[in-house]
């Protein structure tokens, strides 16, 4: 079942096109990444999905409902973490989480605090917490009401690498628990942790696929050792091109220098600029 | 209703956590009213009737401070993104407007009492206990109206900087059109018409009735209440969910 269906969605701010004819489908229970540089349209897309923005044209269904017209019905079922923490500085983490989930039944403030490992700082004023901790409070405030769908706008921006890793473990746990997670990022390593990614550029979706498959479609320099001698190959479609090469002869060793997802994305982006 | 009490509870918790803001909203009017008494004492001519101007001038100060503080608090919510987050979390515009009104009415009540005590100490108001109660009612209604007006006006500003032009725009005409300085009847017809929507006008009218021994006739007080409802309605209607 599709949790989100987006069809030819467009949105402009004056003359600036934020989203142009975007088509997307997010399946229930998957982690879906929105990847792209600043200004690619990630935030506009997420804010449209959460009903905070109205699209100019196109069709959007979130959990089968219209995100703007049915926004009050959806708010119990969707959790949203904005790019900035958007919390009350002078109040505690507990108070913030309780306030932002107050109207929704089944609220689990303590559970959310435990999930982001902030139980021991729960009652300190937010301004005494580090930036990364505030990000975690913001995440907790997005998921304390146990939403079916989580929309996270650059949740790990400004968070140190170690914390980022635990953060992604949590997101994976949430998805394993049956929740759908849409997350925007410009970190390629994070994109690799998603089940599928849409790569955005100037409001367009360049490609939408499993990041591992995208990587497999990238270029690679492969050195294959047969009978003690190396042979070098430049492969275009790494994953499919490698298989026939190693099927024949006595392959002793393979060295692969593969393009990173970042390189693949950059190549796609350069291609889209040359239109 | 549940939403507005949650907003009120949160706003009061913030006031407790930020005593400086609370102190400013209580102490600033007291200091200004003290300066006013110094100024009035210096204007020592027989033609100047202190009691005619003391209460209306104090009302203006309450109006000014309450209006400015409310507007800034709301715009700060817009700037930090918490206003949008409230809406996305299921709070509705009426919850926000009524919640703030509930919380800040508590502040306005304390403010009105404190100011009334100060006025009674500094000026010869020439009113009895009943008169003081009437003055309290008017001051309190004006403070609530100033908040409602601040909630409404804040919807037209995207950031703190944009709030600034709205302060003189509302406050300066108030001085001329409320009857504080010159009688409304002496103004040209269009200005008299405009004065009908000036909150301070009704407060000045009501407060001048009290020292003359007449007590409240009700008209201006009813108008203050009507304007409160109007401002609240406008505030919830114009509160944009999109930031």
Interface residues (C-beta under 8 A of the other chain):
Chain A: X50 X51 X52 X53 X54 X72 X75 X76 X80 X82 X84 X85 X86 X87 X88 X90 X91 X95 X99 X100 X101 X102 X103 X104 X125 X141
Chain B: X2 X3 X6 X10 X13 X14 X17 X18 X80 X81 X82 X84 X85 X86 X87 X88 X89 X90 X91 X92 X241 X242 X243
